[in-house]
Amino acid sequence: MAIETLYVVQSFKAGARGSLKAEQATQSKSAEMAIRTAERLAEHKIGVVAFSTTGDAEAGEYDDEPKILFKFGRLPSQFSGD
């Protein structure tokens, strides 16, 4: 079992009829790097979230509720809590 933590930045743009459309997520090497990337994206995206998730890479199983590191703007409901 290989436990690892992933740091992910997900940005969103406006979709049809006011919906949100996820752009391609990117991985960062650290929490600090994910936060810096998210802060830069927040300057021109409708919504951005940086989060970490821990799990078993071999099994492909990760936390059901990732830890939010940074959030900005309009986001899907799954990112509304901390």
Steps between C-alpha positions, in 0.01 A plus 500: 500500500657829383340793679560837336364853514405679180475880475254606232392833351167508318376810317157569355363715220149605409302239312165510326215674682709606796634155579859431599734308274806334654828559324782248507624446856871526573710334768753684712799370695396663829213674675682833475549461125133408452390809693729730299372354173139540611560861606642581155207332323249684720595824325326390179278196573139491619597251771807317626561242770822343626471186708689200627387140510671200653463139406632178355648570158517134402132438573392841366309574822518850645321701771130554440535854637819676393656772718437844351817712493367802308175594332380799305187600310219277377554132565295180475315397816752227587750778583261713709607352836843500665 
